[in-house]
């Protein structure tokens, strides 16, 4: 990420986004907090000696996950798919994910990856041959695989918190393909694939994909992908799947190797002997003086005075609302007066001390999930600003123009950075949905975001998607 920051020209939207990301990384290190409020689906890959008690190990992992959740290190993310009820401790059928494998060593290797819902939703699986927008037909060749990977990255835009990394599996069946693709994300970014054919394909993708100019958060920019790792499995004659597991810039992994007695032999992905070097030399993100200050509740006149590209600093009352809240508001009156309000697509990490709530991590979630609801909620309740990441679609854009509202893009994953702008929690509604899905009543000061969809029908996301699609077509021609 430091390399990405150094590549982007000073003063661009991508550079601003990466500076906030860098500041967020430093804050997460200093405070040992969640780097992103969506602490994801804990996925463990465990290698054990023959004869090791895997039942006992699984129980230890489950207890550790529950304890980390209790301490506020993990957000409660395990939801009953039938009832919608949150277990509250990250335990339940299928969570956490634990894969065991045996090897002929007297050591135990445990690797953990935390992959959030935003990037998980941008995963892709292709059954080739297939026709792809801007790229034409992808055949059952490595060239066809290349087209599938390029399309997956283009299609993700900023919704998966770019710049991201992709793990890819060629072949397998639908299940093993996705599993093997995710396993590629455990590789280090600087390794070289032992298969020369796949190494060449990885290098080709990395050489080409940043020319798409999707950039950080989909704002346009020089760095769209920080890694591409590809594996291959045998397949059935009738099937040829290309599975792509997209991961966000936060790319949270940790591993440890234990000896036969359980003592730590070494850490993976980090060296405790090396000091951590701060991402930013100065404290915080410098202001330009051109930011627009907004104090909620907002008026239509204030909102219509904004245009795409403006950087705003929001202060005052803000309400969170994710999937459950939006669904609820389509059928019920809101628990608060939303006229002139700022609605934040966020599922924060919160801790309660006595009768007081504190937000410890509070970055934006992917907004496109609320596209079926957002325009109607703006119309019904007079919402003036929506904050999220990745942008929204045509229905929301039309509602912003008709009713005088604006979409503000916060920086995905910057949970520590945004938590510092929250000065207090006034109240919480709909807590029965679980802490990530409840409606939190927040007080904020100087919450920074970028106008990416305005009240005049303009959308940065639409423009970048169109321009990067044209670049994608050029890559198809050049191949």
Protein Blocks (a to p, Z undefined) as FASTA:
>chain_A
ZZmmmmpcghiaklmmmmmmmmmmmmmmmnopafbfbgojadddddddehiafklmmmmm
mmmmmmmmmnopaccfbdcfklopaehlopaehiacddddddddfbdcdddddddfklmm
mgccdddddddehklpaddbfklmmmmmmmmmmmnmmmnopaddddddeejjfklmmmmm
mmmmmpcfkbccfblklmmmmmmmmmmmmmnonognhlopjblbfbdcdddddddfkbcc
dddddddfklpacdddddfkopafbdehiafkbccddfblbgcjddehlaccddddddfk
lmmmpcehiacddedjdddddfklmmmmmmmccfbdfehiacdddddddddehjaccdfb
dcdddfklmmmmmmmmmmmnopabdcdehiaafklmmmmmmnopadddddehilmlmmmm
pgbdfbdehklnojklmccddddehiacddfbdceopafklmmmmmmmmmmmmmmmmZZ
